[in-house]
Amino acid sequence: MNPHKIAGALTQELFGKLFSAKYQLIPNLNDLYELELAFYEQQILSDSALIRNGAYFASVGGNFTRHFLMCTGKSLKLPEHSSSRLKSFFEKNLFRTGYSTHGLFPYRGKFHPQMIKGLMNMMGLTPGETVLDPMMGSGTVLVEAALMGIRSIGIDASPFCRFMTQTKLDALTMSLNRARNALKNYEVVFDYFAKRVGKPVVGAKTRGKKVFDGMMSVMEPVAEYVTNADRTHLTKKQKETSDTYNFLLLAYLDSVGYSERSSRKPPIEQFKAILERYLFVAEKIQKILDGSELEIAPAKAMEADARDVPLEDKTVDGIIFSPPYSFAIDYLHNDAFHLNYLGVETESLRNSMIGLRGKKLSEKFELYQEDMEKVLLECTRVLRPGRICTIIVGTNNNQLGKALGINPKDVQGIHEILIQMGEKHGLKLIKIMSRPIIGISNTMRFEYIIMLQRN
Ligand SMILES: C[S@@+](CC[C@H](N)C(=O)[O-])C[C@H]1O[C@@H](n2cnc3c(N)ncnc32)[C@H](O)[C@@H]1O
């Protein structure tokens, strides 16, 4: 081989071929799909829009992007006993997940917020427009959109998701004085919740049925807004009380989850560590927001059914969501203790949860497809013509193969089924990308990002 050829090839910069020197990528960007998103983002956004809302750039023309500024500084404060593996995971994910209030509560199947930001840019969403997530889960889309100046509406069948999302949104702006005092008196707060909500059963894998007299049994009367979307009647003081109450309650439920899974720390110490982390996260993002002149866009989190979206026709500028991965994750089972703590009757919820209806696997799969078709019809109805619906979905071929009685290799992936359904209803595939799922790669290797444009 000609040595000059080798030297010549190696002096070339791959990134330099994609982006001119004025664009500096964010550190730790090492997955191919991330590079793809960065590329499209840079193609679609102006330089000033990249500085304001870009997800994958540290600086443009020497000016730091807001994303870079929002993520840098001290990373999340983890409990001291955390393993070095967990610590390095957070360091590595500083720009992906470890910023804003996204770290509050570890919800299964949660989006990478940075990816959501990049996708919203690719979808052409701009400040003042409206995005919908019809299966918002922990509200990643709403929190991210709020920071980007994009209005958002989120719905989820689970009241716990509504509570979690609302609390993460409120934590962006709420007064933290009372939560700081609560941390100083964490023993009292812990006792209060332990009496009112219930104590963690250390080492319990799942929580047995616990019957409360409805969600209000654990809510202060003033925190009624958790079940009632209209909060306009609250005075400033009442709002502060309910914001603090919900912030503490989420931290308590989070700590209960940890304590029930691991007995490494006494529950009360776990609660203290989690509350400290919540305060750190909220203080950090609030400080960043105070120092910038950008306003947070309105976000509305609702408890509703994605098969019957409570919105008028052609009213949203973009839709982005991730359906339950077929029936791979039983969200009700996972959230049983939180839902039970909130006094929600989980079994009656099961009927409206996509992927959980039906008994045998094959029946579940039939119903899953039926439900997802309804969701896609609703997405088409509420989306403005020409705008984009992005779906992020993984496929568990082994499980599907079992359900259909065929070889997993011959299974048609959920993403392919959704694309076909979309095309039937006026949503045209314009882009498909895949990304590897790390950690559970034995059963589900790839997650697909499909972008469908409304006719
Ligand atoms: C994969 S998770 C979404 C996670 C979310 N993207 C996040 O960042 O946290 C899917 C969600 O769909 C919700 N879901 C299931 N059936 C639903 C229905 N009929 N209507 C609305 N949401 C539903 C589940 O409660 C679950 O939170």
The ligand as a Gaussian input file, in Angstrom:
#p B3LYP/6-31G(d) Opt

LIG

0 1
 C      -43.113000       4.038000      26.127000
 S      -44.125000       4.874000      27.293000
 C      -43.855000       6.542000      26.912000
 C      -42.643000       7.090000      27.610000
 C      -42.416000       8.549000      27.310000
 N      -42.035000       8.747000      25.928000
 C      -41.392000       9.179000      28.255000
 O      -40.501000       9.860000      27.789000
 O      -41.503000       8.967000      29.472000
 C      -45.746000       4.551000      26.711000
 C      -46.871000       5.199000      27.511000
 O      -48.113000       4.931000      26.876000
 C      -49.106000       5.043000      27.884000
 N      -50.384000       4.514000      27.376000
 C      -50.783000       3.227000      27.256000
 N      -52.029000       3.176000      26.764000
 C      -52.423000       4.454000      26.551000
 C      -53.627000       5.049000      26.047000
 N      -54.682000       4.316000      25.680000
 N      -53.674000       6.400000      25.961000
 C      -52.629000       7.168000      26.355000
 N      -51.490000       6.652000      26.856000
 C      -51.388000       5.308000      26.951000
 C      -48.474000       4.309000      29.048000
 O      -49.078000       4.706000      30.274000
 C      -47.008000       4.729000      28.944000
 O      -46.751000       5.800000      29.820000

